Amino acid sequence: MKSVLITGANRSIGLEITKQLSKQGLFVYLGSRDLEKGNEVVKQLNKDGFQNIKAIEIDVTNPESILAAKNIVESEQGKLDILINNAGISGGQFPQTASDTSVKDIKDVFETNFFGVISVTQAFLELLKKSDSPRISNITSGLGSLTLHSDPTWKYYDFKSAAYGTSKAALNAYTIVLAYELKDLSFKVNAIDPGYTATDFNHHSGPGTVESAASFIIKHTVTDENGPNGQFFSNDIEDETGISPW
């Protein structure tokens, strides 16, 4: 049975990914900053018929928490097949202007959305390298696309964010570097944008559903040996490839 760790999985898109991967027969570590909340979610999932799910405490901004989670996965599985870096924060109120957004607020967002992903990825690489088909999916946003943000015809062109969008652009850049480093191994490393989805994250303002978002992420995560590496996919791209410009 393949194993997957999903950070920030106790609600919204992360929770839906958990449900869908559980149905596909994977063992899912449901990452949650609050273990008690995570356990409550798993208890309800079990009542609803979902199996092979375990809540695991992981705060992506806390190195000790990350190491503890890694040690649990190693002791129970010996390896990890899939890492989905889903945990993220918006940075609060919008707009986030370049001139007025405080450095502290920007640093706080980067701590989770960028440095947190790096910390978790580096900690779990050892276990991922023991898998026959390791996968790393960094959950990003179309708002991290520099190309789209430079196109006045893009539908979200006017939605600029000095903290959130820039953190996702940085995450995209890290994804490219990581994918290149691991390209000669069996890894597939990609950035995946679930699209503008109605979640607690955006006060349910997005047009997309969590079901569609989760399915899109899984489609571009659970791939075979011929799957893409170092690509940026977006559920908001309206063509069959789903490939977004960086």
Secondary structure, 3 states (H helix, E strand, C coil): CCEEEECCCCCHHHHHHHHHHHHCCCEEEEEECCHHHHHHHHHHHHHCCCCCEEEEECCCCCHHHHHHHHHHHHHHHCCCCEEEECCCCCCCCCCECCCCCCHHHHHHHHHHHHHHHHHHHHHHHHHHCCCCCCEEEEECCHHHCHHHHCCCCCCCCCCCECCHHHHHHHHHHHHHHHHHHCCCCCCEEEEEECCCECCHHHCCCCCECHHHHHHHHHHCCCCCCCCCCCCEEECCCCCCCCECCC
